[in-house]
Protein backbone atom coordinates (compact mmCIF):
# COMPACT_ATOMS: atom_id res chain seq x y z
CA UNK A 1 0.00 0.00 0.00
CA UNK A 2 1.57 3.26 -1.15
CA UNK A 3 0.47 5.80 1.46
CA UNK A 4 0.95 9.40 0.35
CA UNK A 5 1.83 12.29 2.66
CA UNK A 6 2.38 16.01 2.12
CA UNK A 7 5.53 17.79 3.23
CA UNK A 8 6.40 21.43 2.52
CA UNK A 9 4.79 21.75 -0.89
CA UNK A 10 5.15 18.20 -2.20
CA UNK A 11 3.12 15.00 -2.15
CA UNK A 12 5.36 11.98 -1.64
CA UNK A 13 5.28 8.42 -0.29
CA UNK A 14 4.92 8.41 3.48
CA UNK A 15 8.07 6.31 3.82
CA UNK A 16 10.05 9.04 2.07
CA UNK A 17 8.76 11.96 4.14
CA UNK A 18 11.58 13.20 6.38
CA UNK A 19 11.82 16.08 8.84
CA UNK A 20 15.14 17.75 9.67
CA UNK A 21 16.56 16.89 13.09
CA UNK A 22 16.58 20.60 14.03
CA UNK A 23 12.95 21.21 13.21
CA UNK A 24 11.54 23.06 16.22
CA UNK A 25 8.60 20.70 16.35
CA UNK A 26 11.03 17.89 17.17
CA UNK A 27 13.29 19.95 19.44
CA UNK A 28 10.72 22.02 21.36
CA UNK A 29 7.21 20.79 20.40
CA UNK A 30 6.99 24.27 18.88
CA UNK A 31 3.93 23.81 16.70
CA UNK A 32 0.20 23.22 16.37
CA UNK A 33 -2.00 20.64 14.69
CA UNK A 34 -5.49 19.63 13.59
CA UNK A 35 -7.25 16.37 12.80
CA UNK A 36 -10.13 16.54 10.31
CA UNK A 37 -12.53 13.70 9.54
CA UNK A 38 -13.38 12.94 5.92
CA UNK A 39 -16.43 10.72 5.37
CA UNK A 40 -16.45 9.23 1.90
CA UNK A 41 -15.00 12.41 0.46
CA UNK A 42 -16.95 14.91 2.56
CA UNK A 43 -14.92 16.77 5.17
CA UNK A 44 -16.62 17.33 8.50
CA UNK A 45 -16.57 21.04 9.39
CA UNK A 46 -13.39 21.74 7.43
CA UNK A 47 -13.80 25.51 7.85
CA UNK A 48 -14.05 25.30 11.63
CA UNK A 49 -11.00 23.05 11.87
CA UNK A 50 -8.90 25.34 9.69
CA UNK A 51 -10.06 28.40 11.59
CA UNK A 52 -8.99 26.79 14.87
CA UNK A 53 -5.65 25.75 13.36
CA UNK A 54 -4.88 29.29 12.22
CA UNK A 55 -6.00 30.71 15.56
CA UNK A 56 -3.66 28.30 17.35
CA UNK A 57 -0.79 29.18 15.03
CA UNK A 58 -1.40 32.90 15.46
CA UNK A 59 -1.53 32.54 19.24
CA UNK A 60 2.08 31.32 19.27
CA UNK A 61 3.32 33.65 16.55
CA UNK A 62 3.52 31.24 13.61
CA UNK A 63 2.40 32.43 10.16
CA UNK A 64 1.19 29.39 8.19
CA UNK A 65 2.95 29.06 4.82
CA UNK A 66 -0.32 28.83 2.84
CA UNK A 67 -3.78 30.37 3.05
CA UNK A 68 -6.70 28.57 4.69
CA UNK A 69 -8.31 28.10 1.30
CA UNK A 70 -5.16 26.60 -0.18
CA UNK A 71 -4.66 24.33 2.83
CA UNK A 72 -8.21 23.04 2.44
CA UNK A 73 -7.48 22.28 -1.22
CA UNK A 74 -4.29 20.43 -0.27
CA UNK A 75 -6.17 18.36 2.33
CA UNK A 76 -8.71 17.35 -0.31
CA UNK A 77 -5.93 16.43 -2.73
CA UNK A 78 -4.24 14.33 -0.05
CA UNK A 79 -7.44 12.40 0.51
CA UNK A 80 -7.80 11.75 -3.23
CA UNK A 81 -4.18 10.59 -3.47
CA UNK A 82 -4.95 7.88 -0.89
CA UNK A 83 -7.76 6.05 -2.73
CA UNK A 84 -7.58 3.05 -0.37
CA UNK A 85 -9.21 5.24 2.29
CA UNK A 86 -13.00 5.56 2.28
CA UNK A 87 -13.33 7.30 5.65
CA UNK A 88 -10.17 9.06 6.76
CA UNK A 89 -8.61 11.49 9.19
CA UNK A 90 -6.35 14.15 7.74
CA UNK A 91 -3.66 15.17 10.23
CA UNK A 92 -2.22 18.66 9.67
CA UNK A 93 0.83 19.93 11.58
CA UNK A 94 2.55 23.29 11.36
CA UNK A 95 5.79 23.89 13.24
CA UNK A 96 7.91 27.02 13.44
CA UNK A 97 10.45 25.31 11.17
CA UNK A 98 14.15 24.47 11.04
CA UNK A 99 16.82 26.47 12.84
CA UNK A 100 19.78 25.91 15.13
CA UNK A 101 18.61 24.75 18.53
CA UNK A 102 17.89 27.82 20.63
CA UNK A 103 14.89 28.80 22.69
CA UNK A 104 14.66 32.04 20.72
CA UNK A 105 13.85 31.35 17.05
CA UNK A 106 15.30 33.37 14.19
CA UNK A 107 13.01 35.73 12.31
CA UNK A 108 13.79 34.04 8.98
CA UNK A 109 12.67 30.56 10.05
CA UNK A 110 10.19 29.12 7.55
CA UNK A 111 7.32 27.04 8.99
CA UNK A 112 7.12 23.32 8.28
CA UNK A 113 3.79 22.02 6.98
CA UNK A 114 3.04 18.30 7.17
CA UNK A 115 -0.12 16.34 6.37
CA UNK A 116 -0.87 12.62 6.61
CA UNK A 117 -3.99 10.55 5.94
CA UNK A 118 -5.14 7.63 8.05
CA UNK A 119 -8.12 5.30 8.00
CA UNK A 120 -10.98 6.47 10.22
CA UNK A 121 -12.82 3.62 11.90
CA UNK A 122 -15.86 5.05 13.63
CA UNK A 123 -17.11 3.23 16.74
CA UNK A 124 -19.76 0.65 15.89
CA UNK A 125 -23.01 -0.01 17.74
CA UNK A 126 -21.32 -2.52 20.05
CA UNK A 127 -18.70 0.05 21.07
CA UNK A 128 -21.43 2.60 21.73
CA UNK A 129 -23.41 0.19 23.90
CA UNK A 130 -20.27 -0.87 25.76
CA UNK A 131 -19.14 2.69 26.46
CA UNK A 132 -15.89 3.42 28.21
CA UNK A 133 -14.43 3.88 31.66
CA UNK A 134 -12.63 7.05 32.75
CA UNK A 135 -10.40 8.03 35.63
CA UNK A 136 -9.83 11.53 36.95
CA UNK A 137 -6.42 13.17 37.27
CA UNK A 138 -5.28 16.52 38.62
CA UNK A 139 -4.66 18.80 35.64
CA UNK A 140 -0.92 19.06 34.98
CA UNK A 141 -1.06 20.70 31.56
CA UNK A 142 0.00 24.19 30.62
CA UNK A 143 -2.41 27.12 30.98
CA UNK A 144 -3.33 27.55 27.30
CA UNK A 145 -5.18 24.37 26.45
CA UNK A 146 -7.32 26.37 24.01
CA UNK A 147 -4.26 26.29 21.72
CA UNK A 148 -4.06 22.93 19.92
CA UNK A 149 -0.37 22.44 20.62
CA UNK A 150 1.68 19.40 19.62
CA UNK A 151 3.14 19.39 23.17
CA UNK A 152 1.02 16.45 24.32
CA UNK A 153 3.22 14.72 26.90
CA UNK A 154 0.69 15.20 29.75
CA UNK A 155 -2.01 13.71 27.55
CA UNK A 156 0.22 10.73 26.77
CA UNK A 157 0.92 10.18 30.46
CA UNK A 158 -2.76 10.55 31.28
CA UNK A 159 -3.82 7.90 28.77
CA UNK A 160 -1.06 5.58 29.99
CA UNK A 161 -2.30 5.97 33.57
CA UNK A 162 -5.86 5.31 32.42
CA UNK A 163 -4.77 2.10 30.71
CA UNK A 164 -2.82 1.03 33.81
CA UNK A 165 -6.05 1.34 35.79
CA UNK A 166 -8.16 -0.50 33.24
CA UNK A 167 -9.78 2.59 31.76
CA UNK A 168 -9.84 4.11 28.27
CA UNK A 169 -9.69 7.83 29.07
CA UNK A 170 -8.47 10.21 31.76
CA UNK A 171 -10.41 13.34 32.68
CA UNK A 172 -8.47 16.39 33.84
CA UNK A 173 -9.89 18.04 36.95
CA UNK A 174 -9.11 21.49 38.33
CA UNK A 175 -8.21 22.45 41.91
CA UNK A 176 -11.88 22.23 42.91
CA UNK A 177 -12.37 18.79 41.39
CA UNK A 178 -14.39 20.05 38.42
CA UNK A 179 -13.98 18.06 35.21
CA UNK A 180 -12.39 20.08 32.43
CA UNK A 181 -11.96 17.68 29.49
CA UNK A 182 -10.34 14.36 28.60
CA UNK A 183 -6.84 13.67 27.31
CA UNK A 184 -8.22 13.48 23.76
CA UNK A 185 -11.88 14.34 24.18
CA UNK A 186 -14.41 16.84 25.41
CA UNK A 187 -16.70 15.69 28.22
CA UNK A 188 -20.45 16.16 28.69
CA UNK A 189 -22.62 15.25 31.66
CA UNK A 190 -26.37 14.91 32.03
CA UNK A 191 -27.31 16.45 35.38
CA UNK A 192 -31.02 16.29 36.05
CA UNK A 193 -32.38 16.74 32.53
CA UNK A 194 -29.66 19.18 31.41
CA UNK A 195 -26.67 18.57 29.18
CA UNK A 196 -23.69 20.16 30.95
CA UNK A 197 -20.13 20.79 29.79
CA UNK A 198 -17.31 22.98 31.00
CA UNK A 199 -17.32 26.39 29.30
CA UNK A 200 -14.61 27.24 26.81
CA UNK A 201 -11.67 28.96 28.45
CA UNK A 202 -7.89 28.54 28.52
CA UNK A 203 -8.27 25.14 30.22
CA UNK A 204 -10.50 23.58 27.56
CA UNK A 205 -10.07 23.08 23.83
CA UNK A 206 -13.09 24.16 21.81
CA UNK A 207 -13.72 20.78 20.19
CA UNK A 208 -15.37 20.77 16.76
CA UNK A 209 -17.51 17.73 17.64
CA UNK A 210 -18.30 19.45 20.95
CA UNK A 211 -19.52 22.47 18.98
CA UNK A 212 -21.69 20.26 16.77
CA UNK A 213 -23.19 18.46 19.77
CA UNK A 214 -24.15 21.73 21.43
CA UNK A 215 -25.69 22.97 18.19
CA UNK A 216 -27.74 19.81 17.66
CA UNK A 217 -28.83 19.70 21.31
CA UNK A 218 -30.14 23.27 21.19
CA UNK A 219 -31.89 22.66 17.85
CA UNK A 220 -33.75 19.65 19.25
CA UNK A 221 -34.85 21.02 22.59
CA UNK A 222 -32.23 19.51 24.86
CA UNK A 223 -31.48 21.86 27.77
CA UNK A 224 -27.81 22.95 27.73
CA UNK A 225 -25.55 24.59 30.29
CA UNK A 226 -21.88 25.46 29.89
CA UNK A 227 -20.61 25.52 33.47
CA UNK A 228 -18.18 23.81 35.81
CA UNK A 229 -19.43 20.47 37.13
CA UNK A 230 -18.21 17.84 39.59
CA UNK A 231 -18.23 14.04 39.09
CA UNK A 232 -19.83 13.61 42.52
CA UNK A 233 -22.47 16.26 41.86
CA UNK A 234 -26.02 15.39 42.88
CA UNK A 235 -28.25 14.58 39.93
CA UNK A 236 -25.45 13.30 37.68
CA UNK A 237 -27.07 10.59 35.56
CA UNK A 238 -25.05 10.24 32.37
CA UNK A 239 -21.67 11.16 30.96
CA UNK A 240 -20.29 11.07 27.42
CA UNK A 241 -17.16 12.03 25.51
CA UNK A 242 -16.86 13.55 22.05
CA UNK A 243 -13.96 13.76 19.61
CA UNK A 244 -13.21 13.51 15.89
CA UNK A 245 -12.41 9.79 16.09
CA UNK A 246 -14.81 8.72 18.87
CA UNK A 247 -17.66 10.97 17.64
CA UNK A 248 -19.70 10.32 20.83
CA UNK A 249 -19.31 7.50 23.33
CA UNK A 250 -21.05 7.01 26.69
CA UNK A 251 -19.03 6.79 29.88
CA UNK A 252 -20.13 3.94 32.11
CA UNK A 253 -17.84 4.75 35.02
CA UNK A 254 -15.84 7.72 36.36
CA UNK A 255 -13.36 6.44 38.92
CA UNK A 256 -15.61 4.30 41.14
CA UNK A 257 -18.90 6.01 40.27
CA UNK A 258 -21.09 3.97 37.94
CA UNK A 259 -23.38 5.72 35.49
CA UNK A 260 -26.15 4.72 33.16
CA UNK A 261 -24.52 4.08 29.81
CA UNK A 262 -25.92 4.78 27.39
CA UNK A 263 -28.65 6.85 28.99
CA UNK A 264 -31.60 8.43 27.13
CA UNK A 265 -29.99 11.82 26.48
CA UNK A 266 -26.77 10.16 25.31
CA UNK A 267 -28.77 7.94 22.96
CA UNK A 268 -30.73 10.90 21.59
CA UNK A 269 -27.64 12.99 20.95
CA UNK A 270 -25.81 10.05 19.40
CA UNK A 271 -28.72 9.42 17.04
CA UNK A 272 -28.74 13.09 16.02
CA UNK A 273 -25.01 12.97 15.30
CA UNK A 274 -25.33 9.79 13.24
CA UNK A 275 -28.17 11.31 11.24
CA UNK A 276 -26.04 14.37 10.57
CA UNK A 277 -23.09 12.28 9.40
CA UNK A 278 -25.37 10.16 7.21
CA UNK A 279 -26.77 13.30 5.60
CA UNK A 280 -23.22 14.37 4.69
CA UNK A 281 -22.63 11.03 2.97
CA UNK A 282 -25.93 11.23 1.06
CA UNK A 283 -25.13 14.76 -0.06
CA UNK A 284 -21.76 13.60 -1.40
CA UNK A 285 -23.36 10.63 -3.19
CA UNK A 286 -25.92 12.74 -5.08
CA UNK A 287 -25.25 13.12 -8.80
CA UNK A 288 -24.02 16.53 -9.95
N, C-alpha and C positions, 0 to 999 in steps of 0.2 A: 504494500500500500504506500503510494507516494504522497505523503502529507505535505502540503504546501503552507509555508509561513510567509510573513511580510517583515522585512527588516530595512529600515532607512531607505525607502523608495523602490525596493525590489521585491518581487515574489520569487521565492526559491524553495527547494526542498527543505523540510524542517531539519533534517540531519546536517544540512550545510549552513544553517543559520548560526552565526557565531557573534558573541559580544566581546568587546575588548576587555581585558582584565582590569583596566582602570576606568571603566564606566562607573559613574557615581551611583548608579542603581546597585551595582555589585558591592562597591566599597562602603557606601553610606546608607543604602536603602533610600536614596534621594530621588524619589519619583512617585508617580501616581498610576492608577489603573482603573479599568472598567471591565465588566463581563456582561455581554449582551446576548440574550437568547434569540435564536433564529428558528422559527417553526416552519419547516417546509418551504423556506425562502422568504417568509415574512418576519421581519425583525420586530421584537416586542419593545415598544417605546424607545426606539433608537434615539429620537431627539432628546428625551429626558436623560438618557444615559450619557450622550455626548455633552449635554449642557453641564451635567455633574462633573464629568471628566475635566472639562475646561475650567470650571470653577475650582476644582481641586488643584489643577496645575497653576492657575493664577494665584491661588492662596499661598503657594510656596515659591512664587516668582519664576515659574517656568512658562515660556512662550511656546506652545505646540508648533511643530514645524509645518503643519498644514491646517487649512481651515476646517471647521466642523463639517461643512458640506463635503469637502474632499475626503475627509476621514470616513464619513458615512459611505461614500462611493467605494473607497478602498476596502471597507469591511464587507460590502456586498460582493465585490470582486473576489475577496478571499474565500467567502462561502462558495461561490460558483467554481472556484479552482479546486475545491475539495468535494467533488461530486459524490463521493462515498458517504457523505453526511446528509441525512435527511433533516433531522433536528440537530442543531449545533449551538455551542456557545462560542462567541468570538471574544477572545481575551485581548485587550488593548493595554499596552504599557508605555508610558512616556517617562523617561528619566532625564536628568539635567545634561547627561552626555559624558564624553570622555575628556578627562584632564588629569594632570598629575595629582596624586593623592594629597589633598589639603582640605581642611574643613571649609575654607573660603574658596568658592569656585571662581574661575576666570570669567570675565565678561564675554569672551568670544566662544565659550563652550556651546556647541550645537547639540540640541536635544536628540536623544535616541528614541525612535518610534518602532515598536515591535507589536506584531499581531499574530496570534495563533488561533486555529480552529479545532475544536474538540467535539466529540459526539455528546449530545445532551440526552440523557435518559431520565425522563420525568418519572416521579414516583407513581407506581401503579396503585390500583384499588387496595391491594393487600397491604402495601406500605402505608397507605392512608389510614386504613382500619387499625393497623398495628400501632401507629404513632411512634413517638420517641420519648426517651427519658433524658432529663436535663439535670445538671448540678448547678449550684450557684458558687461564684467565686468573687472575692473582693476585686474591684476593678483596679488593674495595674497598668492600664494603657496610658498613652499620653493624653493631653487635654484638648486635642483637636481631632476627635474621632469623626467629625463631620467632613474631614478631608480624607478621601479614599487613598490612603498612603500604602505603598508597598511594604512598609515596615510592619510586618505582621507577626513578629516573634511572640508577643503576648497571646495572640489568637492561636498560634501553633501550640504553645504550652497549655492553653486552656483546653483545646480539643484533646491533647494527649492526656490531661488529667481526667477529662470526662471519660475517655476510653478506659483508663485505669480503673475507674469506678463503675464500669459497666453501663455508661451512658453514651449518648450520641452527640450531645451539645452541652456547652457551658454557658450560663447566663452571667454577665457581669452585673454586680450590684454596687451601689454607691455606699457612702458612709452610713446612710440611714437604712440600708438593706433594701432599697428600692431597685427593682430590676430595670436595667438600662436597655440592653440588647444582648444577642448571642454572639459567639465568636465569629459566625458567618451568617447571621440571620437577624432579622427584627423579630420582636416578641409582642404578641397580643394576649390579653386576658379577657375573659368574660366574667364580669363582676356584677352580680344581680342579673339584669338583662342588658347590660351595657358593654360594648366592645371598648376596651381600654388599652392604650399603648403610651409609652413614654413620649413626651413631646420632643420635637426636634430641637436639639441644642448642640453644644460642642462635644457632648458625651455620646451622641447617637448619630449614626449615619442615616441620612434620609433615603431609605431603600426605595427602589423603583417599584418593586412588588408591594411594599408597604403602602406606597402612594396609591397604587391601583386598588388595593384592598379597602382603604379608607374611602376612596371614590365610590366603589361599588356598594359598600355598606351604606353610605349616605343616600345613594340613589334608590336603594331598596328598603329604606325605612329602618335600618338597624341603628340603634342609638350608639353614638360614638363619643368618647372622651379622650383627649390627649392630656394625660396627667401622670404624675409619679404613682406607682402602685407597688404593693408589697406582696411577696408570695404567701404570707400568712394572713393576708387581709381577709376579713369576714366577707362572705358572699362570693368568694372566688370559686367559680364552677368549672371553667374551661381555660385552656391555654393553647396557643398555637404559634408556630414560627413561620416566617415567610422569607423567601430568598429567590434568586433567579433560578437556581437548580432545584431547590425543594418545592418551589411554588408555594404551597401551604401544607403543613403537616401538623396534626394535633400532638400535644404533649400530654403523655399519660401520667407523668410523675415529675415533680420538681423536688430534688433532694428526697426527703421521705414522705412528702405530701402527694397522695394519689388524687388524680383528677379524672373526670369523665372524658373519655377520649375514644372516638370523636363525639363531642356534644352537639346539640342542635344548632347553635350559632356557628360553630366550626363547620358543620356539614353544609349549612346554607351558604356560607361564604365560599367554601370550597367549590360548591356547585356553580356559583356565580362566576368564579374564576375560570373553571373548566369551560363553561359556556362562552366566556369571552375569548379564550384561547381557540376554541373550536370555530368561532366566527372569523377569527383571523385566518385560519386555514381555509375556510370556505371562500373567503374573499380572494385569497391567492389563487384558488383553484378555478375561479370563474373565468370563462373565456374573455379575451379582450374585445 
